[in-house]
Amino acid sequence: MRLLIVGSGIIGASIARIASMYKDLDVYLVDREADVGWGASKANTGIIHPGHEEDPNLYPLRARLCVEGNRLWRNWARELDIPIRFPGELMLVFEGFEGEAKRYVDLARINGVPGVRLLYRDEAERIEPYISGEAIAAVWAPTAGVISPIDAVIALVENAVSNNVKLLTETEVRRVIVSDGRVKGVETNRGFIEADIVVNAAGIYADEVAGTVGLDYKLKPRRGEYILFDSFVDVKPKHIIHSVPTPMSKGVYVVETIERNLLIGPTAEDLPNDSKNDTSTSIEGLSKILNEASRLLKKLPPRDRIIKFFAGIRPEPPNGDWIIEAYTDPWGFIDVAGIRSPGLTAAPAIAIHVFNLLRDKYDLKLEPKDSWNPYRRGIARIKDKPKRIIKKFIEKDPRYGSIICWCNMVSEAEILEAIDRMKYIGLKTITLDGVKFRSKAMYGFCQGSFCRCRIAYLISRIEGIPLWSVKMNSDKSILGVGDVKSILRGEPHD
Ligand SMILES: Cc1cc2nc3c(=O)[nH]c(=O)nc-3n(C[C@H](O)[C@H](O)[C@H](O)COP(=O)(O)OP(=O)(O)OC[C@H]3O[C@@H](n4cnc5c(N)ncnc54)[C@H](O)[C@@H]3O)c2cc1C
């Protein structure tokens, strides 16, 4: 039986991992982009939420799967070598919000979130000296974690592919084909792909995919903007700090990312329906974040330490609840849509839930593979390693001694391994962004100003393409304009 997953975000990738455990399932993971995880899954806060902010009376599935996801990530991250930390979080309580704070402690008890309690200001400040003087108390949740979401997607896909999932990138699903009430496959920009079951995990575009089988709902694009500071700032809270959630979002966060940068944000702004990929940032949005963050911290780092602004788009479902459904009309169509926060946290639990639905609704008998491999190793890095270890790396491969990215200490050997891994999962185009996410080159203070060209040169050499034609990400993002020297050589040009 062939199962095809539309969308290789954290949800599609988690479902692919679970699907790869079973015999008799021929699994395809399909994405319109050149690489995996380039939707909401690469631009979010990266928090593994504890689950005490979810009201089980309003959203029972969200509440249950968030708590389960938080627990499951500990094992998944170990098996897949995904960098993760669980520093715990402080939800700061300001004058007038005492009742709200108590509600979250109650929700923690109801949802079974361990260790959540209300701290008076003195105790909160002892745990985290950076909290602002305005906070009168804090809700402490020790199980909150931080993950690099793009690392998580890449690891999941590498693991799924090693267990025989086929990844098809640059493949846009245009229509799900149904005949006699059953799913038959999908029509894409590359032609028809046959499938018995189609899982719709297309993020903000899931409503459009679902529309092709006659389902009628709309996902609202809700943008969240961020500010990223470099890793050398002197404001480094040890714990995640955030404000009380609002009906629109989980509020503004201050968090030290896995790469040790200080991240603040996001905003929450509803966009018109035709702006699903509008990830631009604005002066208003960024000012809002700075204002909110300065209420959370005693002081903010100076603005000249900001290295990047970016934004992500939340796929807001009609009544706030995730749309997770296995339909019998048409038979074989499964929606995993409108997965707004805490979708990253819940992803492993959502994937297991989808398989339970699939078994129940379609009466499938799925046999586990004997040969399933739960493990995957990340790229070995020389950054932060002692000199004697780096020496060993260089003895093994001298290209570890050739540093390409000085901000993040990334060697040529690591860049080449990133490219090898992109080829291993079957990417058609080796993009600069793909190399950046895997190697962490171009991720530091200069954001690639110094190393981008050297990396593009490595890509052009390996791919046998001209340097100017190396792409940042999409087809429209080539590095140069063409071979300008052809004009000097008097050759014909367009
Ligand atoms: C600002 C912001 C902050 C957040 N913070 C957190 C947080 O801290 N913790 C947390 O738990 N959650 C957080 N979330 C939520 C989390 O990011 C999402 O729930 C999660 O990333 C959704 O994953 P997804 O796979 O459903 O969607 P996506 O990651 O968007 O993936 C969908 C994929 O489908 C592909 N696609 C779309 N249409 C097609 C098509 N027609 N054919 C082929 N492919 C297609 C896209 O290219 C994309 O790769 C946040 C979200 C945002 C935006």
The ligand as an ORCA input file, in Angstrom:
! r2SCAN-3c Opt
* xyz 0 1
  C       5.878     32.384     14.794
  C       5.666     30.968     15.230
  C       6.110     30.525     16.483
  C       5.899     29.223     16.887
  N       6.475     28.765     18.042
  C       6.319     27.479     18.407
  C       6.977     26.962     19.547
  O       7.803     27.625     20.173
  N       6.703     25.693     19.936
  C       5.817     24.917     19.271
  O       5.564     23.798     19.703
  N       5.229     25.345     18.138
  C       5.485     26.600     17.681
  N       4.911     27.057     16.531
  C       4.078     26.153     15.760
  C       4.892     25.245     14.862
  O       5.917     25.951     14.218
  C       3.961     24.614     13.850
  O       2.911     23.996     14.542
  C       4.629     23.582     12.981
  O       5.851     24.052     12.455
  C       3.694     23.192     11.844
  O       4.352     22.253     11.060
  P       3.722     21.730      9.713
  O       4.589     20.600      9.277
  O       2.265     21.489      9.889
  O       3.804     22.960      8.694
  P       5.021     23.532      7.838
  O       6.279     23.521      8.583
  O       4.556     24.835      7.287
  O       5.178     22.475      6.658
  C       4.307     22.403      5.574
  C       5.108     21.952      4.360
  O       4.205     21.698      3.296
  C       4.812     22.119      2.081
  N       3.726     22.352      1.122
  C       2.726     23.253      1.194
  N       1.892     23.114      0.153
  C       2.358     22.103     -0.611
  C       1.930     21.486     -1.815
  N       0.829     21.889     -2.464
  N       2.680     20.477     -2.341
  C       3.806     20.044     -1.713
  N       4.241     20.598     -0.542
  C       3.538     21.606      0.003
  C       5.557     23.378      2.472
  O       6.599     23.682      1.547
  C       6.083     23.005      3.855
  O       7.385     22.456      3.805
  C       5.165     28.357     16.064
  C       4.728     28.785     14.795
  C       5.038     30.062     14.362
  C       4.711     30.466     12.968
*
